Amino acid sequence: MKKSNDRYRLSNGTMIPCIGYGTYKTPCDEVGLKAIKDAIEVGYRHIDTAAAYQNEYLVGQAIKESGLPRSDFFITSKLANPNQGYQSTLDAFEHTCTDLQSDYVDLYLIHWPIPIGHKDDWKTLNQETWRAFEKLYNEGRIKAIGVSNFLIHHMENLLETAVIAPMVDQLEFHPKYQQREIVEYCRNKNILVESWGPLMRGAAFDDPTLIALSAKLGHSIAQISIRWCLQKGVLPLPKSVHRDRMTSNKEVFDFVLSDEDVSILDAMNTTTNYVFHPDKNDEWFK
């Protein structure tokens, strides 16, 4: 990878830009629209959204107003938790396409393995949802299908009935929460891992280890965190509404973290520094 729009190849051959622009908590107003338009103007072509973010329509509007063809973009969206199930997934996908002003989505993910109220039947629910994903994929409405926040036992359940294996698992992944077991599992099954929260939702900027590395290397904490993800073979999805930070977050190809630097970051790992845990925080949004 030599620039932000260089691409990983997914298991089905779909090419995905190696850095994405995340839109979680991007305001659903003119400020949010400007942020997405700024991201496009500084060069992002991979944009990550979700029905639960309630800003899919802003992504669609920003792309339309950019004047660039839809085919220039790689758009990811995610199925909202309440819409899991076979027919409800198909219906929700149509709404997503309407908001995105597109008749297809490049990557569509099951957002969460255990929706609120489904602790007892999540296994069947996931499988029925995935059956709808496979239908949309086979019809060409989705270029690639995957999951988000799925751990090994969630993935194994899905694979019991899946005809097509997930191509992506989008996880909370950063130096303090590396989720090594599921990351290794995905690597062995040729499932690309994406990182939401590569900057620890802002906590990275106060971390002493990262502050020291930034001073040593002459690169920002954000750049070091994003570069570390890339060197781990993980696709980072940094987010910001500030244009200068959007630009800086893409400028991670003029340096390489040494083995020593990577070891320092690897040693930051814990099993407790998560924002949301799929088996413990099933009500994180409704």
C-alpha positions in Angstrom: 0.0 0.0 0.0 1.5 3.3 -1.1 -1.5 5.6 -1.0 -4.8 5.8 0.7 -6.8 4.5 -2.2 -4.6 1.5 -2.9 -6.8 -1.5 -2.4 -7.1 -4.8 -0.5 -8.6 -7.7 -2.4 -11.5 -9.4 -0.7 -12.1 -13.1 -0.9 -14.5 -12.7 -3.8 -12.1 -10.5 -5.7 -13.8 -7.2 -4.8 -11.2 -4.4 -4.4 -11.6 -2.1 -1.3 -9.6 1.1 -0.6 -7.2 0.5 2.2 -8.3 3.5 4.3 -11.9 4.5 4.8 -13.7 7.5 6.1 -15.9 6.7 9.1 -19.1 8.6 9.7 -20.2 7.4 13.1 -21.6 10.4 15.0 -21.2 12.6 12.0 -23.9 15.2 12.6 -27.1 14.7 10.6 -27.1 18.3 9.4 -25.2 20.8 7.2 -22.1 20.3 9.4 -22.2 16.6 8.7 -22.8 17.1 5.0 -19.9 19.5 4.8 -17.6 17.0 6.6 -18.4 14.2 4.1 -18.0 16.6 1.2 -14.6 17.7 2.6 -13.6 14.1 3.0 -14.4 13.5 -0.7 -12.5 16.7 -1.7 -9.4 15.6 0.2 -9.4 12.3 -1.6 -11.4 9.7 0.4 -13.3 7.3 -1.9 -14.1 4.7 0.7 -16.9 5.9 3.0 -18.4 3.9 5.9 -21.9 4.6 7.1 -24.8 2.7 8.7 -28.6 2.9 8.9 -28.1 3.3 12.7 -26.0 6.4 12.1 -29.0 8.1 10.4 -26.7 9.8 7.9 -26.8 7.5 4.9 -28.8 10.2 3.1 -25.9 12.7 3.7 -23.5 10.3 2.1 -25.8 9.9 -0.9 -26.2 13.7 -1.2 -22.4 14.4 -0.8 -21.6 11.9 -3.5 -24.2 13.3 -5.8 -23.0 16.8 -5.3 -19.4 15.9 -5.8 -20.0 15.5 -9.5 -18.0 12.3 -9.5 -19.5 9.0 -10.8 -20.9 6.6 -8.2 -18.4 4.0 -9.5 -15.5 6.1 -8.1 -16.7 5.3 -4.6 -16.7 2.3 -2.3 -19.6 2.7 0.1 -20.2 0.5 3.1 -23.4 0.5 5.1 -24.8 -1.7 7.8 -28.2 -3.2 8.7 -29.7 -1.7 11.8 -30.3 -4.1 14.7 -34.1 -4.0 14.7 -34.2 -4.9 11.0 -32.6 -8.3 11.3 -34.6 -11.1 9.8 -35.1 -12.3 6.2 -37.8 -10.0 4.8 -37.1 -7.1 7.1 -33.5 -7.1 5.9 -34.6 -7.0 2.3 -36.9 -4.1 3.1 -34.3 -2.2 5.1 -31.8 -2.6 2.2 -34.1 -0.9 -0.2 -34.4 2.0 2.2 -30.6 2.2 2.5 -30.3 2.4 -1.3 -32.9 5.1 -1.5 -31.0 7.2 1.1 -27.7 6.6 -0.6 -29.2 7.4 -4.0 -27.7 4.2 -5.4 -29.1 1.0 -6.7 -26.3 -1.0 -5.1 -24.0 -1.0 -2.0 -20.3 -2.0 -2.3 -20.2 -3.6 1.2 -23.2 -4.4 3.4 -22.7 -5.6 7.0 -24.7 -7.1 9.8 -24.0 -4.4 12.3 -24.3 -6.4 15.6 -24.7 -10.1 16.4 -27.2 -9.9 19.2 -29.9 -7.3 18.8 -31.8 -6.0 21.8 -34.5 -8.5 22.8 -32.9 -11.4 21.0 -30.6 -13.0 23.5 -32.4 -16.3 23.1 -32.9 -16.4 19.3 -30.0 -14.4 17.9 -28.5 -17.5 16.3 -31.5 -18.1 14.1 -32.0 -14.4 13.5 -28.4 -14.0 12.2 -28.8 -17.0 9.9 -32.1 -15.6 8.4 -30.5 -12.2 8.0 -27.5 -13.7 6.2 -29.8 -15.6 3.9 -31.2 -12.3 2.8 -27.7 -10.9 2.4 -26.8 -13.8 0.1 -29.9 -13.2 -2.0 -29.0 -9.5 -2.5 -25.4 -10.5 -3.2 -26.4 -13.1 -5.8 -28.7 -10.5 -7.5 -25.7 -8.1 -7.8 -27.2 -5.5 -5.4 -24.3 -5.8 -3.0 -20.7 -6.2 -4.2 -19.4 -7.8 -0.9 -21.1 -9.0 2.3 -19.8 -9.2 5.8 -20.4 -8.6 9.5 -19.5 -6.2 12.2 -18.6 -6.9 15.9 -18.8 -10.7 15.3 -16.6 -12.8 17.6 -15.7 -16.4 16.8 -18.8 -18.0 18.3 -21.0 -15.6 16.3 -19.1 -16.3 13.2 -19.2 -20.1 13.7 -23.0 -19.9 14.1 -23.4 -18.0 10.9 -21.2 -20.4 9.0 -23.3 -23.4 10.0 -25.9 -22.4 7.3 -24.1 -19.8 5.2 -23.5 -20.7 1.5 -21.2 -17.6 1.1 -18.8 -16.8 3.9 -18.4 -13.2 5.2 -15.8 -11.3 3.4 -15.3 -8.6 6.1 -15.5 -8.4 9.9 -15.5 -4.8 11.1 -14.3 -4.8 14.7 -13.2 -2.4 17.5 -9.5 -2.6 17.0 -6.8 -0.4 18.3 -3.5 -0.8 20.3 -5.4 -1.2 23.7 -7.9 -3.7 22.3 -6.5 -5.9 19.7 -8.9 -8.8 19.7 -6.2 -11.2 18.7 -8.3 -14.4 18.6 -11.0 -13.1 16.2 -8.4 -11.3 14.1 -6.4 -14.5 13.7 -9.5 -16.4 13.0 -10.5 -14.0 10.2 -7.0 -14.1 8.8 -7.1 -17.9 8.6 -10.4 -17.7 6.8 -9.4 -14.9 4.4 -11.9 -12.5 6.0 -10.6 -8.9 6.0 -10.7 -7.2 9.3 -11.6 -3.5 9.4 -11.0 -1.3 12.4 -13.6 1.0 13.8 -12.3 3.2 16.5 -8.6 3.0 15.4 -8.0 6.2 17.5 -9.8 4.8 20.6 -12.6 7.3 20.0 -10.2 10.0 21.0 -8.5 8.3 24.0 -5.4 7.7 21.9 -4.4 11.4 22.1 -4.0 11.2 25.9 -2.1 7.9 26.0 1.5 8.3 27.3 2.9 5.5 25.2 1.5 7.0 22.0 2.5 10.5 23.1 6.1 9.3 23.5 6.1 7.5 20.1 4.7 10.6 18.4 7.5 12.7 19.8 10.1 10.1 18.8 8.9 9.5 15.2 7.7 13.0 14.4 4.3 11.8 13.3 0.9 12.4 14.9 -0.7 9.9 17.3 -3.4 9.4 14.7 -0.9 8.7 11.9 0.9 6.2 14.1 -2.3 4.4 15.1 -3.5 4.2 11.5 -0.1 3.1 10.2 0.0 0.4 12.9 -3.4 -0.9 11.7 -2.1 -1.1 8.1 1.0 -2.9 9.1 -1.2 -5.4 10.9 -3.2 -6.0 7.7 -6.2 -4.3 9.1 -8.2 -1.6 7.3 -8.6 1.5 9.4 -11.7 3.7 9.4 -10.7 7.0 11.1 -13.2 9.7 11.4 -13.1 13.5 11.9 -15.2 16.5 10.9 -12.0 18.6 10.7 -10.6 18.8 7.1 -7.0 19.2 8.3 -7.2 16.0 10.3 -8.9 14.1 7.5 -5.9 15.0 5.3 -3.3 14.1 8.0 -5.0 10.8 8.6 -4.3 9.8 5.0 -0.6 10.8 5.1 0.7 7.5 6.5 2.6 6.2 3.6 5.8 8.1 3.9 7.0 6.2 7.0 7.1 2.6 8.4 6.9 1.6 12.0 10.0 -0.3 13.0 9.7 -3.8 14.6 10.6 -2.1 17.9 7.8 0.5 17.5 5.3 -2.2 16.5 6.3 -4.3 19.6 5.7 -1.3 21.8 2.2 -0.8 20.4 1.5 -4.6 20.5 2.4 -4.5 24.2 -0.4 -2.0 24.9 -3.0 -4.7 24.4 -5.6 -5.5 27.0 -8.9 -7.4 27.0 -10.8 -4.8 28.9 -10.3 -1.5 27.1 -13.3 -1.8 24.8 -16.2 0.6 24.1 -18.8 -2.0 23.3 -18.6 -5.8 23.8 -20.9 -7.9 21.6 -21.9 -10.2 24.4 -22.1 -7.6 27.1 -23.4 -4.5 25.4 -26.3 -5.7 23.2 -28.3 -2.6 23.9 -25.7 0.0 22.7 -28.3 1.4 20.3 -31.9 0.6 19.4 
